[in-house]
Amino acid sequence: MIVEIPAHVREVAAQLGAGVPYALKVLAGELADDPGMGEPSALPGILTVMVDGDLFEDCPDLTVGYVREPDRIEIRYVNPATVAGPAEDTELEEQGEEPGQEQERAAGSAADAVTEREVADAWRRITVWLQHNAPASFAALRAGVSPAAIADLEEDLGIRIPVELRVLWSLTAGDDGVSGWGWGCLPRSEALMALDAAASVYRLQRGSQAQEDVLNADRVEDERITLWNPTWIPVVAHGANDSSSGVFLDAATGYLGRWTRYNARLGEQLDTLVTYLEEVADMLEAPALATRDTPGLVGDALVWRSRLDAAQKGRWRPLAD
């Protein structure tokens, strides 16, 4: 059994501790002998296995996710293991619950689990397609980040990151764009934003809103201008190196909207992150049914028709069903 460790996973491993790459190598050998040693995760098709960091020097406990195919295994991510504490349960016991609250929490957890599966499945369809058809675009995707990194972003921005975005960033936390062009793999050749880029845009836009709020104080209600609400989280940018426009997720409603450097608005089509990713996957797998944009290839890179310039049109070829 062949066990593959992609370059971006190796890079993440090296950042987690000097002993992590070796631990990952040892795990790869164990997986080759026992491909089914992992446990099913909440992410469809992903098995997870725990690594005891005490067995290796300079290595924390790890959670490793992998995909098992008939003749190969691909390690998809490596994250520091986290252990949930009983603090939340203790607090609820001390405070007591109103009738029905436990059922509401259970229903919310079930809904989150469905959303997690939907996002993971849609993103898996996209990345599998990229890996087999547009390897340059696949190679530009960053590794996922740990729950701790997302928690740090929440603290930085002072806003709760919705579950769907948590799952997406845990799988792929940004798109570096195809070398030389900065094209991302999403429609309009836009790019999934890294956490630091999302934070930077958020702070910039909220700063602009603060300035506008000073002027709004002297305006009648109907004339007040909203440039950026505190619940809007940047998700997709015009390009890997161009955050002048893009797509945000409204954490309050769950819907996506568009922003430019000077304003932001909800889109005419009320997409959720799930429906957006599912449509991207559908367009790649069945390009004849694509409506919003047309996917194609320039060499080994995915490029969408709406982003072509005159120099690229001669090299671009649309996808065939």
C-alpha positions in Angstrom: 0.0 0.0 0.0 1.4 3.4 -1.0 1.1 6.2 1.5 1.4 9.7 0.2 2.2 12.8 2.3 1.6 15.9 0.2 4.1 18.7 0.3 1.7 21.1 2.1 1.1 18.5 4.9 4.9 18.1 5.3 5.2 21.9 5.6 2.5 22.0 8.3 4.2 19.1 10.1 7.5 20.9 10.2 5.9 23.9 11.8 4.3 21.9 14.6 7.6 20.6 16.0 10.9 19.2 15.0 9.8 15.6 15.7 6.5 15.8 13.9 7.8 15.0 10.4 9.5 11.8 11.8 6.3 10.9 13.6 4.3 11.3 10.4 6.9 9.1 8.6 6.5 6.4 11.3 2.7 6.6 11.0 2.9 6.3 7.2 4.7 3.0 7.7 2.1 1.8 10.1 -0.7 2.8 7.7 1.0 0.9 4.9 0.7 -2.3 7.0 -2.7 -1.5 8.4 -4.7 0.9 6.2 -7.8 0.5 8.4 -6.3 1.5 11.7 -8.0 4.9 11.7 -11.5 5.7 12.9 -14.2 7.4 10.8 -14.4 11.1 11.4 -17.2 13.6 11.0 -15.8 14.4 7.6 -17.1 12.0 4.9 -14.4 9.7 3.6 -11.8 10.9 6.1 -10.3 8.5 8.7 -8.5 9.9 11.7 -5.7 8.4 13.8 -4.1 9.7 17.0 -0.4 9.9 17.5 1.0 9.8 21.0 3.5 12.7 21.0 5.3 11.3 24.1 6.8 8.6 21.8 8.7 11.2 19.8 11.0 14.1 20.8 9.6 17.6 20.3 6.2 16.3 19.1 2.8 17.1 20.5 -0.1 14.7 20.5 -1.4 14.7 16.9 -4.7 14.1 15.0 -4.0 12.9 11.5 -6.7 12.6 8.8 -6.3 10.4 5.7 -8.2 9.1 2.8 -8.0 5.4 2.0 -8.3 4.2 -1.6 -7.9 0.6 -3.0 -4.2 1.0 -3.8 -3.1 4.1 -2.0 -3.5 6.3 1.1 -3.2 10.1 1.1 -2.7 11.9 4.4 -4.8 15.0 4.2 -4.0 16.9 7.3 -2.1 16.9 10.6 -3.2 19.0 13.6 -2.3 19.1 17.2 -4.7 17.0 19.2 -7.2 18.9 21.4 -9.0 17.5 24.4 -12.4 18.9 25.2 -12.8 19.7 28.9 -15.9 19.4 31.1 -16.1 23.1 31.8 -19.2 23.7 29.6 -21.1 20.7 31.1 -20.1 21.8 34.7 -21.4 25.3 34.1 -24.7 24.0 32.8 -25.1 21.7 35.8 -24.4 24.6 38.1 -26.8 26.9 36.4 -29.5 24.4 35.6 -31.3 24.2 32.3 -34.8 25.4 31.4 -37.1 22.7 30.0 -36.3 22.0 26.3 -32.8 23.5 26.4 -31.1 20.1 26.3 -33.2 19.1 23.2 -32.4 22.4 21.6 -28.7 21.9 22.1 -28.9 18.4 20.7 -30.8 19.6 17.7 -28.2 22.3 17.1 -25.4 19.7 17.4 -27.1 17.5 14.9 -27.6 20.4 12.4 -23.9 21.3 12.8 -22.9 17.7 12.0 -25.0 17.8 8.8 -23.4 21.1 7.8 -19.9 19.7 8.5 -20.6 16.7 6.3 -22.0 18.8 3.5 -19.0 21.2 3.5 -16.5 18.4 3.7 -18.1 16.4 0.9 -18.4 19.4 -1.4 -14.8 20.4 -0.8 -13.6 16.8 -1.3 -15.3 16.8 -4.7 -13.6 20.0 -5.7 -10.1 18.9 -4.5 -10.4 15.4 -6.0 -11.3 17.0 -9.3 -8.4 19.5 -9.1 -5.9 16.8 -8.2 -6.8 14.7 -11.2 -7.4 17.5 -13.8 -5.7 20.7 -12.6 -2.7 19.7 -10.5 -1.2 23.2 -10.6 -4.4 24.6 -8.9 -4.4 21.7 -6.5 -0.8 22.3 -5.5 -1.7 26.0 -4.7 -4.1 25.0 -1.9 -2.8 25.5 1.6 -3.1 22.9 4.3 -5.9 23.2 6.9 -5.4 24.8 10.2 -6.0 23.7 13.7 -9.0 24.6 15.9 -6.6 26.7 18.0 -5.7 28.8 15.0 -9.4 29.5 14.3 -10.0 30.3 18.0 -7.1 32.8 17.8 -8.8 34.4 14.8 -12.1 34.6 16.7 -10.4 36.3 19.6 -8.7 38.7 17.3 -11.9 39.7 15.5 -14.2 39.3 18.4 -16.7 37.2 16.4 -17.7 33.6 16.4 -16.7 31.7 13.2 -19.6 29.7 11.8 -19.3 25.9 11.7 -19.3 25.8 7.9 -16.3 28.1 7.7 -14.5 26.2 10.5 -14.8 23.0 8.6 -13.6 24.6 5.3 -10.6 26.2 6.9 -9.7 23.0 8.8 -9.5 21.3 5.4 -7.9 24.1 3.3 -6.9 27.4 4.9 -6.3 29.5 1.8 -5.3 29.3 -1.9 -1.9 30.7 -2.9 -3.0 30.9 -6.5 -1.3 29.5 -9.6 2.3 30.8 -9.8 2.7 33.8 -12.1 -1.0 34.6 -12.3 -2.5 34.3 -8.8 -5.6 32.6 -10.1 -7.7 30.8 -7.5 -9.7 27.7 -8.2 -13.2 29.2 -7.5 -15.5 30.8 -10.0 -14.1 34.1 -11.5 -10.8 32.5 -10.7 -11.2 33.8 -7.2 -9.2 32.4 -4.3 -10.1 31.1 -0.8 -8.6 33.5 1.7 -6.0 32.6 4.3 -6.9 33.5 7.9 -4.4 36.3 8.1 -5.7 37.8 4.8 -9.3 37.5 6.1 -8.4 39.2 9.3 -6.6 42.0 7.5 -9.6 42.8 5.2 -12.0 42.6 8.2 -10.0 45.1 10.2 -9.6 47.4 7.2 -13.3 47.4 6.4 -14.4 47.8 10.0 -12.1 50.8 10.2 -13.8 52.3 7.2 -17.1 51.6 8.8 -16.0 53.4 12.0 -15.2 56.5 10.0 -18.5 56.3 8.2 -20.3 55.9 11.6 -19.0 59.3 12.6 -20.8 60.8 9.5 -23.9 58.6 10.1 -24.4 60.3 13.4 -25.4 63.5 11.5 -27.5 61.7 8.9 -31.2 60.7 9.0 -31.7 57.0 9.3 -32.6 56.4 5.7 -29.3 58.0 4.5 -26.9 56.2 6.8 -24.3 54.1 5.0 -23.3 50.6 6.0 -19.9 49.6 4.5 -19.3 46.5 6.7 -21.3 44.8 9.4 -19.4 43.2 12.3 -20.8 39.8 11.4 -19.4 39.8 7.9 -16.3 37.5 7.6 -14.2 37.7 4.4 -13.9 34.2 2.8 -13.0 34.6 -0.9 -10.8 37.2 -2.6 -10.5 38.4 -6.2 -7.1 36.7 -6.3 -4.5 35.2 -4.2 -2.7 38.6 -4.0 -5.7 40.8 -4.6 -8.2 41.5 -1.8 -9.9 44.5 -3.5 -13.1 42.5 -3.8 -14.5 39.2 -3.0 -17.1 37.2 -1.0 -18.0 37.4 2.7 -20.0 35.1 4.9 -22.6 36.8 7.2 -22.2 34.9 10.4 -25.7 36.2 11.5 -27.6 34.9 8.6 -25.4 32.2 7.1 -25.6 33.8 3.6 -22.8 35.0 1.3 -22.4 38.5 0.0 -20.0 40.4 -2.2 -17.7 43.3 -1.3 -15.6 45.7 -3.2 -13.0 48.1 -1.8 -15.7 50.7 -1.4 -18.9 48.9 -0.5 -20.4 45.5 0.4 -23.8 44.0 -0.3 -25.6 40.7 -0.1 -25.8 39.0 -3.5 -28.9 38.7 -5.5 -28.8 34.9 -5.1 -28.8 34.0 -1.4 -26.1 31.3 -1.4 -24.9 29.6 1.8 -21.3 28.4 1.9 -22.6 24.9 1.4 -24.7 25.7 -1.7 -21.8 27.7 -3.1 -19.3 24.9 -2.8 -21.8 22.3 -4.0 -22.4 24.4 -7.1 -18.6 24.8 -7.8 -18.3 21.0 -7.5 -21.2 20.5 -9.9 -19.8 22.9 -12.5 -16.5 21.1 -12.5 -18.0 17.6 -12.7 -20.7 18.6 -15.2 -19.4 21.7 -17.0 -22.2 21.7 -19.6 -24.6 22.6 -16.7 -22.5 25.5 -15.5 -24.4 28.7 -15.4 -22.6 31.5 -13.5 -19.2 30.9 -15.1 -17.5 28.4 -17.4 -14.5 26.3 -16.2 -11.6 25.5 -18.4 -7.9 24.8 -18.3 -4.7 26.8 -19.2 -2.0 24.1 -19.0 -2.5 22.4 -15.7 -4.4 25.2 -14.1 -8.1 25.7 -13.7 -9.1 29.1 -15.1 -12.7 30.3 -15.4 -13.8 32.1 -18.6 -14.9 35.3 -16.9 -11.2 35.9 -15.9 -9.6 35.4 -19.2 -7.6 38.2 -20.9 -6.6 38.4 -24.6 -3.2 36.8 -24.1 -4.8 33.7 -22.4 -7.7 33.0 -24.7 -5.6 31.2 -27.2 -4.4 28.7 -24.6 -7.6 28.3 -22.7 -9.7 25.2 -23.4 -13.1 24.6 -21.9 -13.8 21.4 -20.0 -15.6 18.6 -21.7 -18.3 16.5 -20.0 
